[in-house]
Amino acid sequence: MSCFITWCEEDSEHTIHRRYLSSLVVSQGRGIVGVSIVSVDHGDLVNVELTASARLVDPVIVMITSAEARGVGRALLEAAGQADKKG
């Protein structure tokens, strides 16, 4: 059964439409950060979903707007640049 939302990759019955974009291994292999786009309605309002998980703990899921995602992206790039300079 495929979803009526063309970009949704969920197959079974679901209330959140999701397209998985990336899963990145972090923390020297001890965790994963996932990035998806999601919609909790009929696909009209699409947000970015960040999922952070590590062994033996429940994942943390944060849903943010596209504007907020751009801000997070800029902050991550800035932090990475500063960390490179300090290291």
N, C-alpha and C positions, 0 to 999 in steps of 0.2 A: 504494500500500500504506500504510494508516494503522496506527498503533501501537495495541496492545491497552491501553496506559495512556492513559486518556481525555484527560488534560491534556497529553500529549506532542505536540509539534509536528513531530517528526522524521518524514520520510516514507520514506526509504530504510532499508535494513538498518542497525541501530545497536545499540550496547551501552550508551550513555548516553542516558537519556530527558531531554528538555530542553523547557522552555517559555520562549520569549524574552519578556521583560517590557519592557525599555527599552534603547535605545542613545542615549547622550548625547555630543554633540560637545563636546570640551574643548580646552584649550590653544590658544585662538584658532584653532580649526579644524585643528590639527595632530594630534589624537588622538581616540579614541573610548573611552568606558567603557560596557560592556554589562552588563546585569543579567538573570540568568535563574534559574529554579529547575531543579534537576537531580536525577536519581536514577541510581545505577549498578547498582541491583538491580531488583527488580520493582515499583518505585514505593513501597515501604514506608518507606524512609528518604529523605526529600527534603531537599536542601541548597540553599544559595544559591551561585550562581557569579558571580564578578566577572571580567570580561575587560577588560583595558586594552591598547589597541593604538595604535601611532603609525606613521607612514610609515617604511618601510625597516628596521623591526625586527619580530621575531616577537612575537605577542601574549603577554601574561602572564595566566594563568588561575589564579584562586584560588578554591577551593571551601571554604565555611565553613558552620557550622551556623546555624540561624535565630537562636539566642541570640547568636552571634558577630556576625551581621549587624545585629541591633539595637544592639549595642555600637558597631560601626563607624558606624552611622547617627547615634547620639548624638555620637560623636567628630567626625564631619564637621560636624554642626550647630554644635557648640561651636567648632570651628576656623573655620567660616564667620562666626560671630558675632564672634569675636575679630579676624578679618581685617577685617571691616567697621568695627570700632571703631578699628583701627590705620590704616586707609586713609583 
